[in-house]
Every structure is written in C-alpha cells, then in structure tokens.
Amino acid sequence: MFENRLLRGIFGPKRDEVPREWRKLNIEELKSRRMTWAGHVARMGKRRGVYRVLVKKPAGKSPLGRHRR
C-alpha cells in the first residue's frame, strides 16, 4: 500500500475522457506506467545515473547517522 501511494504521487492523477474528471490510478495502471518507465530507463545509455541505479547494486555500506557538514 505504501509503495502504491508513492507511485500515485509520482505519476499523478489521470483524466477520464467521458466524464472529464480527474481520478486516482488503479493498481493495473500503476504497474503499466512503472513498466513503461523501466523500459525507458533500460533504453538509456549506460553512463546515465538512472540506468546505473536501476541495473547495478551499490558497493559497500553507507555510514550510519546523518551527514556531517
């Protein structure tokens, strides 16, 4: 439920043509848009940051706590 809520915030609402009203995306539409996005990222070049995040796993561990400035 939490993941779907975040995806709805990212993808935004959808406007229906017949009643001409805005509505939330259902689960099937969220999956479809997510797969479309994954295909778009897969076609990107290997030097792009988004592609590297999608394909590879980060090496090492991140430090605990907040960033120190």
N, CA, C and O atoms as a DFTB+ gen file, in Angstrom:
276 C
 N C O
     1  1       0.819      -1.195       0.000
     2  2       0.000       0.000       0.000
     3  2       0.861       1.256       0.000
     4  3       0.552       2.227      -0.690
     5  1       1.942       1.234       0.777
     6  2       2.812       2.403       0.857
     7  2       3.467       2.681      -0.492
     8  3       3.540       3.829      -0.931
     9  1       3.941       1.626      -1.142
    10  2       4.595       1.791      -2.444
    11  2       3.612       2.329      -3.489
    12  3       3.964       3.209      -4.275
    13  1       2.396       1.809      -3.500
    14  2       1.396       2.295      -4.451
    15  2       1.047       3.752      -4.191
    16  3       0.806       4.516      -5.126
    17  1       1.019       4.134      -2.927
    18  2       0.730       5.529      -2.582
    19  2       1.836       6.448      -3.112
    20  3       1.550       7.526      -3.633
    21  1       3.086       6.026      -2.980
    22  2       4.190       6.821      -3.509
    23  2       4.123       6.910      -5.028
    24  3       4.338       7.977      -5.603
    25  1       3.823       5.777      -5.683
    26  2       3.729       5.781      -7.143
    27  2       2.599       6.682      -7.624
    28  3       2.740       7.355      -8.645
    29  1       1.487       6.706      -6.907
    30  2       0.393       7.601      -7.282
    31  2       0.828       9.060      -7.182
    32  3       0.417       9.892      -7.990
    33  1       1.657       9.365      -6.194
    34  2       2.170      10.725      -6.079
    35  2       3.133      11.075      -7.196
    36  3       3.164      12.218      -7.651
    37  1       3.920      10.105      -7.643
    38  2       4.887      10.340      -8.722
    39  2       4.184      10.485     -10.059
    40  3       4.441      11.437     -10.795
    41  1       3.298       9.550     -10.381
    42  2       2.662       9.539     -11.693
    43  2       1.503      10.525     -11.800
    44  3       1.143      10.933     -12.905
    45  1       0.924      10.908     -10.689
    46  2      -0.157      11.880     -10.691
    47  2      -1.494      11.278     -11.082
    48  3      -1.584      10.076     -11.330
    49  1      -2.527      12.096     -11.141
    50  2      -3.861      11.597     -11.473
    51  2      -4.028      11.405     -12.979
    52  3      -3.187      11.824     -13.774
    53  1      -5.125      10.767     -13.344
    54  2      -5.452      10.539     -14.749
    55  2      -6.786      11.212     -15.029
    56  3      -7.685      11.202     -14.187
    57  1      -6.911      11.791     -16.204
    58  2      -8.164      12.453     -16.567
    59  2      -8.952      11.550     -17.498
    60  3      -8.469      11.165     -18.563
    61  1     -10.164      11.216     -17.091
    62  2     -11.041      10.413     -17.931
    63  2     -11.638      11.291     -19.022
    64  3     -11.946      12.460     -18.794
    65  1     -11.798      10.712     -20.214
    66  2     -12.323      11.478     -21.343
    67  2     -13.836      11.686     -21.265
    68  3     -14.329      12.775     -21.559
    69  1     -14.575      10.637     -20.868
    70  2     -16.041      10.730     -20.919
    71  2     -16.591      11.650     -19.835
    72  3     -17.254      12.630     -20.175
    73  1     -16.352      11.389     -18.532
    74  2     -16.896      12.341     -17.551
    75  2     -16.042      13.597     -17.398
    76  3     -16.448      14.551     -16.736
    77  1     -14.841      13.594     -18.022
    78  2     -13.902      14.709     -17.957
    79  2     -13.602      15.105     -16.514
    80  3     -13.669      16.275     -16.138
    81  1     -13.267      14.082     -15.716
    82  2     -12.905      14.310     -14.322
    83  2     -11.575      13.636     -14.024
    84  3     -11.185      12.685     -14.701
    85  1     -10.885      14.133     -13.010
    86  2      -9.624      13.547     -12.564
    87  2      -9.915      12.422     -11.588
    88  3     -10.865      12.490     -10.808
    89  1      -9.077      11.372     -11.639
    90  2      -9.222      10.255     -10.719
    91  2      -7.853       9.657     -10.432
    92  3      -6.886       9.898     -11.156
    93  1      -7.790       8.865      -9.351
    94  2      -6.552       8.180      -8.994
    95  2      -6.317       7.008      -9.929
    96  3      -7.262       6.445     -10.482
    97  1      -5.062       6.644     -10.103
    98  2      -4.718       5.474     -10.909
    99  2      -4.965       4.202     -10.100
   100  3      -4.666       4.152      -8.907
   101  1      -5.509       3.180     -10.750
   102  2      -5.674       1.911     -10.046
   103  2      -4.385       1.089     -10.146
   104  3      -3.427       1.519     -10.787
   105  1      -4.357      -0.064      -9.528
   106  2      -3.133      -0.854      -9.418
   107  2      -2.619      -1.293     -10.784
   108  3      -1.411      -1.272     -11.017
   109  1      -3.509      -1.688     -11.690
   110  2      -3.081      -2.128     -13.018
   111  2      -2.439      -0.977     -13.799
   112  3      -1.447      -1.178     -14.499
   113  1      -3.004       0.220     -13.677
   114  2      -2.433       1.375     -14.362
   115  2      -1.080       1.755     -13.767
   116  3      -0.179       2.180     -14.489
   117  1      -0.938       1.601     -12.447
   118  2       0.359       1.871     -11.816
   119  2       1.415       0.908     -12.327
   120  3       2.535       1.318     -12.629
   121  1       1.067      -0.378     -12.428
   122  2       2.011      -1.370     -12.933
   123  2       2.395      -1.077     -14.373
   124  3       3.562      -1.190     -14.747
   125  1       1.417      -0.703     -15.172
   126  2       1.676      -0.406     -16.580
   127  2       2.618       0.786     -16.728
   128  3       3.569       0.736     -17.508
   129  1       2.357       1.845     -15.987
   130  2       3.223       3.028     -16.075
   131  2       4.617       2.738     -15.540
   132  3       5.603       3.275     -16.043
   133  1       4.699       1.896     -14.531
   134  2       6.003       1.551     -13.970
   135  2       6.824       0.744     -14.973
   136  3       8.028       0.962     -15.109
   137  1       6.176      -0.189     -15.678
   138  2       6.869      -0.975     -16.692
   139  2       7.291      -0.096     -17.873
   140  3       8.362      -0.299     -18.445
   141  1       6.461       0.869     -18.235
   142  2       6.818       1.808     -19.293
   143  2       8.055       2.598     -18.893
   144  3       8.963       2.792     -19.701
   145  1       8.088       3.052     -17.644
   146  2       9.243       3.806     -17.155
   147  2      10.498       2.937     -17.147
   148  3      11.575       3.398     -17.526
   149  1      10.362       1.668     -16.713
   150  2      11.522       0.764     -16.680
   151  2      12.054       0.528     -18.082
   152  3      13.269       0.469     -18.272
   153  1      11.182       0.391     -19.065
   154  2      11.620       0.238     -20.448
   155  2      12.335       1.475     -20.954
   156  3      13.319       1.368     -21.686
   157  1      11.853       2.642     -20.573
   158  2      12.501       3.897     -20.954
   159  2      13.911       3.975     -20.376
   160  3      14.851       4.364     -21.070
   161  1      14.053       3.607     -19.110
   162  2      15.366       3.656     -18.458
   163  2      16.301       2.608     -19.058
   164  3      17.499       2.855     -19.202
   165  1      15.759       1.437     -19.410
   166  2      16.587       0.378     -19.988
   167  2      17.172       0.793     -21.334
   168  3      18.241       0.313     -21.712
   169  1      16.496       1.671     -22.058
   170  2      16.999       2.137     -23.355
   171  2      17.997       3.278     -23.219
   172  3      18.612       3.678     -24.208
   173  1      18.166       3.808     -22.013
   174  2      19.123       4.894     -21.799
   175  2      20.546       4.357     -21.923
   176  3      20.773       3.148     -21.889
   177  1      21.476       5.254     -22.065
   178  2      22.869       4.865     -22.129
   179  2      23.379       4.380     -20.780
   180  3      22.822       4.714     -19.735
   181  1      24.432       3.597     -20.816
   182  2      24.968       3.023     -19.582
   183  2      25.651       4.051     -18.695
   184  3      25.926       3.773     -17.528
   185  1      25.925       5.221     -19.225
   186  2      26.583       6.249     -18.428
   187  2      25.592       7.083     -17.623
   188  3      26.001       7.839     -16.742
   189  1      24.318       6.961     -17.903
   190  2      23.306       7.740     -17.195
   191  2      23.146       7.224     -15.777
   192  3      23.198       6.016     -15.544
   193  1      22.954       8.123     -14.836
   194  2      22.843       7.760     -13.434
   195  2      21.618       6.924     -13.121
   196  3      21.687       6.009     -12.300
   197  1      20.497       7.223     -13.765
   198  2      19.266       6.484     -13.510
   199  2      19.424       5.026     -13.942
   200  3      18.962       4.114     -13.257
   201  1      20.081       4.818     -15.081
   202  2      20.308       3.462     -15.570
   203  2      21.180       2.676     -14.592
   204  3      20.911       1.512     -14.297
   205  1      22.223       3.331     -14.098
   206  2      23.120       2.643     -13.164
   207  2      22.414       2.282     -11.868
   208  3      22.685       1.227     -11.295
   209  1      21.523       3.128     -11.399
   210  2      20.775       2.845     -10.177
   211  2      19.818       1.671     -10.403
   212  3      19.655       0.827      -9.522
   213  1      19.188       1.613     -11.575
   214  2      18.234       0.550     -11.868
   215  2      18.919      -0.798     -12.037
   216  3      18.400      -1.815     -11.577
   217  1      20.074      -0.823     -12.688
   218  2      20.712      -2.081     -13.064
   219  2      21.663      -2.602     -11.990
   220  3      21.641      -3.793     -11.679
   221  1      22.483      -1.750     -11.429
   222  2      23.546      -2.207     -10.538
   223  2      23.177      -2.042      -9.080
   224  3      22.299      -1.257      -8.722
   225  1      23.866      -2.797      -8.253
   226  2      23.731      -2.669      -6.815
   227  2      24.905      -1.842      -6.290
   228  3      26.023      -1.982      -6.785
   229  1      24.673      -1.000      -5.315
   230  2      25.770      -0.206      -4.777
   231  2      26.765      -1.083      -4.018
   232  3      26.382      -2.052      -3.362
   233  1      28.023      -0.735      -4.115
   234  2      29.073      -1.491      -3.430
   235  2      29.347      -0.852      -2.074
   236  3      29.318       0.372      -1.942
   237  1      29.609      -1.672      -1.078
   238  2      29.946      -1.175       0.243
   239  2      28.730      -0.816       1.060
   240  3      27.590      -1.076       0.675
   241  1      29.003      -0.213       2.196
   242  2      27.934       0.182       3.104
   243  2      27.918       1.692       3.235
   244  3      28.950       2.350       3.098
   245  1      26.756       2.227       3.498
   246  2      26.668       3.658       3.746
   247  2      26.874       3.885       5.241
   248  3      26.508       3.036       6.053
   249  1      27.454       5.016       5.604
   250  2      27.695       5.283       7.015
   251  2      26.391       5.497       7.779
   252  3      25.400       5.961       7.216
   253  1      26.403       5.157       9.051
   254  2      25.229       5.345       9.889
   255  2      25.096       6.812      10.301
   256  3      26.088       7.537      10.373
   257  1      23.890       7.229      10.562
   258  2      23.655       8.593      11.054
   259  2      23.457       9.587       9.923
   260  3      23.405       9.229       8.747
   261  1      23.349      10.853      10.321
   262  2      23.104      11.887       9.344
   263  2      24.424      12.388       8.769
   264  3      25.500      12.104       9.297
   265  1      24.317      13.144       7.669
   266  2      25.508      13.700       7.051
   267  2      26.083      14.793       7.930
   268  3      25.342      15.586       8.509
   269  1      27.390      14.835       8.030
   270  2      28.070      15.879       8.812
   271  2      28.572      16.949       7.869
   272  3      29.310      16.661       6.927
   273  1      28.175      18.173       8.120
   274  2      28.608      19.268       7.256
   275  2      29.553      20.147       7.994
   276  3      30.038      21.134       7.441
